[in-house]
Amino acid sequence: MEGLFRRHTKPGTAPGTLAGRARALDFCRPELTATPGIVIRGGRHPVVERMVEAYIPNDVTLRAERRLLVITGPNMGGKST
C-alpha cells in the first residue's frame, strides 16, 4: 500500500498537494483497527488552531460504553465549528 500511496502523491497532483500540506502541518494518518470506536490524542482543528494565540489540543475516546459526547461552549450554536 505504501508504494501505491507514493506513486499517487507526486508533487503537482491533487493528492500530492494534500500530502505535502499534511506533512507541513504535522497531520497524521488514522490507524484503522477491528475494534469499534475512535481514539483521538491531541486532536486539533486546523482552522481554529491558526486563528487563536494559544490552542490546546484535545483528546477524545468513544467506544461501546461511551458512544456519544455533547460538546458545548461559548458561541457554539451549531455553526462551522
N, C-alpha and C positions, 0 to 999 in steps of 0.2 A: 504494500500500500504506500509506503514512504516514497518509492521510486515513482509511482503514479502521481503522487502529490507534487513531487519536484518537477515532473515533465509539464504539468499544467499550471505551474506558478511562475512562469518565466516573466521577467520584467516587461512591462508594456502590455500585458494581458490583464483582463479584469481580475482573475484570481491572483495573478502575480502582484498587482497593486494592492489588493486586500491583504495578501500575505505580508507584504512589506510594511503596511500600516500596522498590522497586528504585531509584528516584531518590534517596530519603533515604539509602540505604545505599551509594550510588555504584556500583551494579551496572551492567554494560553488556550490550548485546545481541550475540550471536555474529554474526560475519560469515561467511556461507556462500560457499564457492568450489568450483570444479570439481576442485581439487587434492585428492587423498586425503591424509588426515592431520588432525592437530589441533595448533594452536599456542596456548598459554596464556601470557600475560605478566602477572606479578603476580597469579597466581591466589590466591584466598582461600577459606577455609572459614568460612561465616557464623556458625556456632555457636562453633567453637573461637576464632575471632577475638575474640569478645566475652567469652570465659572466661579469657583469659590477659592478662597485663600487656603483654608485648612480642610481637606477632605479626609474623612475617616472611613476606610474600607469596612465592610460588614460581612459577617458570617451568617449563613442560614442552613438549616438542616430540615428536610422534610422526609418522612418515612411513614410506614403504615400506621404507627401510633400518633403521628402528627402530620396530617395531610393538608392543613390549611393554616395560613397566617394572615391576619388582617393588620396591615401596617398603615398607621396614620401619622400625621404630623402637621405642623403649620403649613397652610396653603396647599394641602394635599387633597384637592377637591376632585380627584379623578382625571386630572389633566395629563399632559405628556409624561410626567414623572410619576 
